[in-house]
Each structure stands twice: as structure tokens, then as C-alpha cells.
Amino acid sequence: MSGSATARERPQPRVAGGLWLALASAALFGAGLASAGLRPLAVLAPLPVSLLRLRTNPAVAVSAVLLAAAVVGASFGPGEAVVFALFLAAPGLLIGEALVRGRGLVRGCGWAFGLWILLAGVLLLADRQALAREALGAFDLISLRFLADVKEMGSPPERAEAMVEQVALLRRAVAVVYPALFVVAGGLLVVLNGALLKAYLVRRDPGWLEGGEFEGLRWPFGLAVLFVLAASSVLLPPLRPVAYNVLLVLAFCFALAGLAIVMYYVRRL
């Protein structure tokens, strides 16, 4: 029996709500826009959308997301509405869609991560400088707070100067690998929401899940070959920036595979 047929035979999980799930997602994103202290809540916005897709058909789910995006646009502006719809709601829909079709949670996270990589490529082609300014602006904000805390702690001048130099070095590194950092940030967002969705369904409706999905995560051998090629390209100055970005993304992927192996053995112990 195919995965789609299996998914159709499963009863719909009793996930409370409907349209309010899309509005809850918009509220999480809006809270992050309204207050810097609440910004971490924005990374949870895909989770309610995934639950919405599990509860409804695709047309209803997409309509609810579009309505939520309209609310975000009316409250904060059209640009924020586009960011919400593409970078947060769409990955949530893909994760839920994979579960509904019987493809599994890991496959859904892969679809969502692939969408994030595609969007990162589009942004780089459309306005690379804007993406660089966004990455460097966030880094400068964090580093300024860090240096201010160091000064308040009364660190010796020599140590403070050394930390300033380290921050400057990190900033130069961010100026090179910001595309990879953007992709890794998307991967972390997808992994976090996938893990939270799994934890929710384990308690409320485990029928949607297959045992040990994340534990079976394996990457094709071609990624190891690509890693070696990227490492070799570091020796060529014209290719060095691209090689650094590829290495960082691949390192993130291999870290996930390593975590899956650890989870496999921990589960059996």
C-alpha cells in the first residue's frame, strides 16, 4: 500500500482549533516584530501552521495562512507579510503536508529546508547587499551588547581590547559566510519546529509518526565528496568565499547526522 493511501486511511488527529492556529502563528511572528525581547517567539510560528494542515485540507490551510499574512501586513507592512508567508508559514505547511501524505516527518523537514535554501538563493540573486546588511546588522547589535556587558563587568583594558579584536575578526568572517549562516538559521528553525511537532504528536496522536524517524537520518555519499571538493577549493582564492559557505552548510548537515546517530544509541540504551 502506498504512503498516500496509508495517510488517507488514518483518522484526522483531534487538534483543537482551525483558523485560530494560523492567527496564532501570525501572533508569534508579530510579537517578535513588536518587541526585541519577544523575538525568539517568531521561530515557533511554523508549528501552528503544521498543526493546521494536519487538521484541514490544503485549500483551507492555505486560505487561513493567507488571511493570517494579511493580518500581519495590515499590522506591520507588506514586507513583513511576505516574510511571514514564505519563510515561516510555507515551511510549516510543507511539514504538515508530508505527514498527511504519509511521507514522514523527516521528509517534511527536508522539504521545508529545501524551500529555505531556494529562498536564500533567490534573495542572493535579487539583492545580495540587503541580505548582507541584515546579517551584519544583527551581528553588530549582538556584539555591541556583548562589549557593553564586558565593560560593565570591569574587565582589564587589555582583555577588553582583545575581545574587540575578536569581534572584528568574527565580523569579517560573517561578511563572507552570511549566505551559509542564513541557510543554517533556516535549518535550525525547521529542526526546532519538527522536534516540537513530534513531541506534540507523540502525546496527542502518535499515529501520524513512524518510530525513530530522526534516528534514521542519513545523507547520501555525494555530500561527503562535495565536502572534500569544497575543502580543496579553499586553496584557490577566487573560489574561497564559495567554498567557506558550502563547508559551513555541509558541516551543519553532518552535525544533524551525528546527532541522529547519538539519538539512535541513546534510545536503545
Rosetta blueprint (number, residue, H / E / L):
1 M L
2 S L
3 G H
4 S H
5 A H
6 T H
7 A H
8 R H
9 E H
10 R L
11 P L
12 Q L
13 P L
14 R L
15 V L
16 A L
17 G L
18 G L
19 L H
20 W H
21 L H
22 A H
23 L H
24 A H
25 S H
26 A H
27 A H
28 L H
29 F H
30 G H
31 A H
32 G H
33 L H
34 A H
35 S L
36 A H
37 G H
38 L H
39 R H
40 P H
41 L H
42 A H
43 V H
44 L H
45 A L
46 P H
47 L H
48 P H
49 V H
50 S H
51 L H
52 L H
53 R H
54 L H
55 R H
56 T L
57 N L
58 P H
59 A H
60 V H
61 A H
62 V H
63 S H
64 A H
65 V H
66 L H
67 L H
68 A H
69 A H
70 A H
71 V H
72 V H
73 G H
74 A H
75 S H
76 F H
77 G L
78 P H
79 G H
80 E H
81 A H
82 V H
83 V H
84 F H
85 A H
86 L H
87 F H
88 L H
89 A H
90 A H
91 P H
92 G H
93 L H
94 L H
95 I H
96 G H
97 E H
98 A H
99 L H
100 V H
101 R L
102 G L
103 R L
104 G L
105 L H
106 V H
107 R H
108 G H
109 C H
110 G H
111 W H
112 A H
113 F H
114 G H
115 L H
116 W H
117 I H
118 L H
119 L H
120 A H
121 G H
122 V H
123 L H
124 L H
125 L H
126 A H
127 D H
128 R H
129 Q H
130 A H
131 L H
132 A H
133 R H
134 E H
135 A H
136 L H
137 G H
138 A H
139 F H
140 D H
141 L H
142 I H
143 S H
144 L H
145 R H
146 F H
147 L H
148 A H
149 D H
150 V H
151 K H
152 E H
153 M L
154 G L
155 S L
156 P L
157 P H
158 E H
159 R H
160 A H
161 E H
162 A H
163 M H
164 V H
165 E H
166 Q H
167 V H
168 A H
169 L H
170 L H
171 R H
172 R H
173 A H
174 V H
175 A H
176 V H
177 V H
178 Y H
179 P H
180 A H
181 L H
182 F H
183 V H
184 V H
185 A H
186 G H
187 G H
188 L H
189 L H
190 V H
191 V H
192 L H
193 N H
194 G H
195 A H
196 L H
197 L H
198 K H
199 A H
200 Y H
201 L H
202 V H
203 R H
204 R H
205 D L
206 P H
207 G H
208 W H
209 L L
210 E L
211 G L
212 G L
213 E L
214 F H
215 E H
216 G H
217 L L
218 R L
219 W L
220 P L
221 F H
222 G H
223 L H
224 A H
225 V H
226 L H
227 F H
228 V H
229 L H
230 A H
231 A H
232 S H
233 S H
234 V L
235 L L
236 L L
237 P H
238 P H
239 L H
240 R H
241 P H
242 V H
243 A H
244 Y H
245 N H
246 V H
247 L H
248 L H
249 V H
250 L H
251 A H
252 F H
253 C H
254 F H
255 A H
256 L H
257 A H
258 G H
259 L H
260 A H
261 I H
262 V H
263 M H
264 Y H
265 Y H
266 V H
267 R H
268 R H
269 L L
